Amino acid sequence: MSWLNRVRNALPFVAKRDTPDNLWHKCRSCSQMVFVKEWQDNLSVCPRCGHHDRIGASARFDQLFDDGIYKRIESPSVPDDPLKFRDSKKYAERLKAARTNTGDRDAFTNAHGRIGGRDAVIGVQDFAFMGGSMGVAVGAAFVMGVETAIKRRSPFIAITAAGGARMQEGILSLMQMPRATVALQRLKRARLPYIVILTDPTTGGVTASYAMLGDIQIAEPKALIGFAGQRVIENTIREKLPEGFQRAEYLLDHGIIDMVVERKALADTLARVIDYLAPAKAA
């Protein structure tokens, strides 16, 4: 045995501790490493650059409803694979994988609770479920959210995040655009507010329908919002698009949305908007 090994074996070296793999989060925008706890405490917003990460329905409900208290609204049952569609995989297999990964039945989930002491219904579109794509299930859940708001005489708040219509459901997915629009007309006739929170990304048929029909349009900072992609537009018009085109701040500057609000201020902003659009009746 060499002298180096004898010395090393004689010293009271501390055993190497196992370090969990989930201590750090890498920001998708600035690439900085942030403690997961710090990132979560900051509502999944990077404390270095302010990038707002995509989050699901449960996190939205916890952040927006008073004291995180709410009740989920069961969505209607619809056929899973009406067209028996298959590309590189069966559509049924893609649905099964998305349900396993997210724990949700489909991409749109409703719940009701209180915001600033006022009853409200919130519908959340989760990009983690097949890119938040809009199919028959999403359309049915959206309509259910609107109908629940009408029954409860409450505002309806839609939080959008989608790549557009779900290609695996063909024309049936496109039919959800007028279906949602008709439901919103009923909400309007009931004189109840419809508030939209646009998150990253909100594109395609969702933008062309219920995402842009709100009485108040709110967006999270730097959210991508548009119909067609930037490259498609540039190739069509043969021009270079402006810096920041289709980002929330650009849309605000051009009067397409009403405000850009950081996630930490969303609950308070919603409470003020609800009080403005639907003042509480005097006792």
N, C-alpha and C positions, 0 to 999 in steps of 0.2 A: 504494500500500500504506500503510495507516495505521501510526502509530507503535506501536500495540499489537501488530499482526501482526509488525512488524520486530523488536520486543523478544522476542516469543514464539519466533520462528524462530531467533533468535540464541542463546537459552538452551539448555543441554544437557539437555533434558527426557529422562527415562528412559522408554523404551517401556513401554506397559501390558502387564503379564504376564497370561497366560491363567490363570484360577483354575479348577481342576477343580470340577465340579458335585457331586461325591460326597464332599466333605470334611466335611459336616455331617449330623447325624441329628437330626430333630425328634422329641422324646419324645411319644408319643400320650397320655400322662397329664398331664404338667405343661407341655407345649408348649415346653420349654426346648430350645435348640439345643446339641448336644453334638458334639464332634469324633468322627467315625466311628471313628477309631483308639481313642480313649478308651472309646467305647461297646462296641466289639468286645473290647477287652482286659478289660472288665468283664462278659464273657459275655453281651452283648446285654441288659444291665440298666442302666437309667438311673442314672448316678452322682449325680444331683441328688435324685430322688424315690424311687428304688428300683423303678420299674416294670419288670416282667419281660416283655420283648417275646417274641413268638412266634418260634420257631426251628424249623428242619427236622431231618431225621434225621441228616445228616452232622455238623451242629454238636453234636447230642446225643451221638452216638457219640464224637466227639473229646473232649468234656468229661467223659464218664463212664468210659470204658474207660481202664485204666492206660496212660499214655504215648500215648493216642490210637491205640492199636494194636487193630485188630479186623478181622473178616472178615464181609462181608455174606452173608446167607442168601438164596438165590434163591427167590422166591415162586412158587407154582404158577400155571400158565397157566389162565385162565378166559375164558369168552366176554365180549367187550368190551361188547356191547349186546344182551343176551338178549331184551329186550322191543321192540327197534327203536323206542325212545322218542324223541319229538320234542316240544319246547315251542317257545320262540322260536328255538331252535337244535336241531340234531340232537345227541343225546347223544354220538355218536361224535366230533363236532366239539369238544364240551366236553372230552372225554377227551384228545383230541389237544392242545388248548391247554394243559391242565393238565400234561401230560407234557412239553411244550416248556418251560413256565415253571419247573417244579421239577426236571426231569431224572430223576424217579422214575416207575416204572410205574403206581403207584397210591398211595393215601394211607397205607398201612401198610408199614413196612420193618423187617426183622429183621437183627440182627448178633450175633455172639458174640465174646467176648474175656475179659479179666480185670478184675475190680474188687477192689481191695485184695488182689491176688494170687489171688483165687478166680475160677474159671470162671463165667461168667454169660451169659445170652441176654437181649438187650434188643429190644423191639419198639416202634417210634416211630410215632405217628400225626401226620401233618403237616397242619395246618390250611390251609396254602397250596394243598393239592391238593383242590379243590372243597370247601372248608370241612371237610376231614378226614372227609367223610361216609362212612358204613359201607355198602359194597355187597358183592357176592359176592367181589371181589378182596381186600377188607379182611378179610372173614371167613376166606378161604382162607389169607391171610398170617398172621393171628393163630393159626390152628390149626397152621400150619407152625412158627411160633415155639415154641408149646407142645410140639409133637412133638420138635423139636430139643433143647429143654431136657430132656425126658425121656430122649432117647438119650444126651445128654451128662451126665446126672445133675447138672444145673445149675439154679439158680433162674431163674425167668422174670420179667422186669421189663417191664411195659407202661407206656408214657408216652402218655397220652391227650390228645387235642385234637380236638374234633369238634362239629359242629352237629347231629349225629344220624344217622339212617338216610338213605340216598341215594334220593331220591324217584324218580329215573329208573329204578330197578330194582324199584320197587313191593314186593310181598310177598317177593320174593327177598332184598331187603335186610333185612327184618324177620326172616327165617329165620336170619340170622347171629347173632342174639341167643341163641337156644337152642344153636346150633352151637358158639359160643364157650364157653357155660356147660358143655356136655358135655365139651369139651376140657379145661377147667379141673378137672373132676371126675377126669379121668385123671391130671392133674398132682398132684392132692391124694392120689389113691391111691398114687402113686409117692413120696409123702412129700417133695415138693419145694416150696420156698417160691414163692408168687406175690405179687409186690410191685407196687403200682400208684402211679404218680406222676401226679397230676391237674394238668393245666396249663390255661391260659386259652385258649378256653373248653372245658369238657367238659359236653355237654348231650344231651338227647334219648335215643334208643335205646342209645347207647353208655353213658350213665350208668345206664340201666335194665338193663344186662347186665354185661359184663366190667369196666367201670370201677369198680364198687363191690363187687367180689368178692375183693379182695385180702386176704391174711393181714395185711398192713400197708398202710394207706392214707396216702400222703404227698401234700401239695399244695404248689405254689409260692404265694408270697404274693399275696393278692388275686385269685387265679384264680376265674373264674366257674364254678360247678359246680351243676348242677341238671337237672331233667327238662324241665318246661314253663317258658316265659318268665315273668318277673315280672308283666308286664302281663296275661297270660292268667290267671295265678293270682288276681290282684287282681280282675279282672272276674268270675271264677268265685265267689270267696268273699265278694266285696263288702266287702273290708277292705283297709286300707293295710298293706303288709308292713313289717317292722322294717328299720331302717337296716342296710345291709350284708348283707341277706338274700341267700343263695346265694353269698356270697364265702367263700373258704377259711377265714378267721378265724372267721366265724360258724359254719361247719360244725364247726370244731375245738371251739369253746365248747359246742356241743350234742352232742358225742360221735359225730359221723358219720364223721370222719376222725381219724387218730392223731397227725399232726404237720404243721406248716407249716414248710417248710425253704427257705431262700434258695438260689438256683442255685449259688452259690459253695461251698456246703456239701453239695450233693447227693451227690457222689462219696464223700466220707468217711462220710456218713450211710448210704448204701447198703452200704458195706463193713462197717459195724458191724451193720446189720440182718441181712445175710447171715451174718455170723459168729454172730449170736444164733440165727437160725432154722435154720441148717444148719452146726453146728460142724464144723470140720475134724477128720477122724479122725486119731488119733495114728499116727505112722509105726511 
